[in-house]
């Protein structure tokens, strides 16, 4: 499967629930210009020389994780990337959990096409700290991909309303230097594919940082009092 065919498949997923789907984005940090649930034909294990991320300025005392680092779930990578022209995000990213779910389990109330059901849904949970000098309010962690068994990078899916089983998927407002947030990103891997890693790759010339580990069942969602509740209570379009 080519990257373009994968993109066409996953961009159709969830129909009206998704926002904006395009091959290119002028502003990779702006949710209005983001690509929804698309796959990239770029290999998750490419090697290369210098990349744009190597030349970004970071605050004193911040040491970036080496490109190409292979981490375990629970370990932290310190990364820098250009979230939009002239604005650099510096983050500590700890991928805390990889989860395999199903449409029957987590998408109750969603109108799913037969084409959508050829994908397999996964959740990736991560704790992210702002180590830079810029407020990154409401931005999505777009360079964090799912890597499937065919070495294809799959972008996270963007919803038009809150998706309760896996939320939030973007930084809060504000998200100033020193702030920390727990995120949950949804990935729809084409052809019922298997997620083998989470992969951070801000540009095509960057060598990805990957997290591998056991892929588990999702934790039960919680109610307003912090108690577990049935999964059928979440997932309906708002």
Secondary structure, DSSP 8 states (H G I E B T S, - for coil): --HHHHHHHHHTTTGGGB----S--S-TT-GGG---S-EEEEETT---S--GGGG----TT-----TT-EEETT-EEEEEEEEETTEEEEEEEEEEEEEE--HHHH-TT----TTGGGSEEEEEEEEEEE-SSS--TT-B-TTEEEEETTSEEE----BSS--TTS---B--S---TT-EEEEEEEEEEGGG--EEEEEE-SSTTS--EEEE--EE-----B-TTS-B--GGGS----
